[in-house]
Amino acid sequence: MRPDGWHLTENVDELLARAGDFLRSRPGPHVMQLTWAERVRARGASAFGTEAPLFGALERAGEVFATFYHLPPRALGLSPLTPGQADSLAARLANLGHPVSCVSADHGTATAFAEAWRRHTGATPELRDTRLRLYRLGTLTPPEPPPAGRGRVLGEQDLEEAAFWCGEFARAVGEDVRVDAGSWAGTRYADKRYTLWERPDGTPVSIAGMNPLIGGQIQVDVVYTPARLRGRGYAGAVAAEVSRAALAAGARDVVLFADLSNPAGNALYRRLGYRTLTDWSVYDFS
């Protein structure tokens, strides 16, 4: 073990053996750590790029205090860190010559690491305009009355429909990714279960998805209604359906991210019973 306490590895199973209990002890703040560790464990690191991944756990006297993951060229993902912990990690990665193009974490952690990375490398951090809020479900309060229609869970036979809706969502949020039946298996959308809200005549009007159960927690991820259909209660209905399904699947915690530039969406989640856990930020480095 190095004096800075960071144990580094390219093996996700080694990370989970060391830090799995720590990550599961606070699944909300560790949602991205748990999600990406599971994706790499299930699909293999080569599914996410040609560069080797890097994982790390900050340990002292056999106790884990923090973790990180990095699948270049994606963002460096951090568990909550103190400024001192962020500085020690930035120094370690800088000394290794490990490239970091951006960092993603709760706002305080991301800011602390961005400043530390600037000190150790001279790189200039730039805060992305998109700011997210991480919510955790308290008591689910479905909309009453719901809009006319019903939720329909998509199965394997609905791949093209799921790919179409996720592609529309990706374009709406500015993701530079191709989502169709051919590219589906390599995207972040492939490991989710989706529900469509359909009008009484069967016309689909809104979609919501959820990640697998990981560490006793499920993340609701992808909630989308086309702009022309908003304001009619469809997103609330389908988000409530998926939240209810997550609880039925055994989740002790249900979380989701919301874009802070969308006040209507944030208000919707609060009406459904979601409560603020933390704000989330991404810094890019020039």
Stockholm file with secondary structure:
# STOCKHOLM 1.0

chainA/1-286         MRPDGWHLTENVDELLARAGDFLRSRPGPHVMQLTWAERVRARGASAFGTEAPLFGALERAGEVFATFYHLPPRALGLSPLTPGQADSLAARLANLGHPVSCVSADHGTATAFAEAWRRHTGATPELRDTRLRLYRLGTLTPPEPPPAGRGRVLGEQDLEEAAFWCGEFARAVGEDVRVDAGSWAGTRYADKRYTLWERPDGTPVSIAGMNPLIGGQIQVDVVYTPARLRGRGYAGAVAAEVSRAALAAGARDVVLFADLSNPAGNALYRRLGYRTLTDWSVYDFS
#=GR chainA/1-286 SS CCTTCEEEESCHHHHHHHHHHHHHHSTTTTHHHHHHHHHHHHHCGGGGCSSCCEEEEEEETTEEEEEEEECTTSCEEECCCCHHHHHHHHHHHHHHTCCCSEEEEEHHHHHHHHHHHHHHHCCCEEECSCCEEEEEECSCCCCSSCCSSEEEECCGGGHHHHHHHHHHHHHHHTCCCCCSTTTGGGSTTTTCEEEEEECTTSCEEEEEEECCCBTTEEEEEEEECCGGGTTSSHHHHHHHHHHHHHHHTTCSEEEEEEETTCHHHHHHHHHHTEEEEEEEEEEEEC
#=GC SS_cons         CCTTCEEEESCHHHHHHHHHHHHHHSTTTTHHHHHHHHHHHHHCGGGGCSSCCEEEEEEETTEEEEEEEECTTSCEEECCCCHHHHHHHHHHHHHHTCCCSEEEEEHHHHHHHHHHHHHHHCCCEEECSCCEEEEEECSCCCCSSCCSSEEEECCGGGHHHHHHHHHHHHHHHTCCCCCSTTTGGGSTTTTCEEEEEECTTSCEEEEEEECCCBTTEEEEEEEECCGGGTTSSHHHHHHHHHHHHHHHTTCSEEEEEEETTCHHHHHHHHHHTEEEEEEEEEEEEC
//
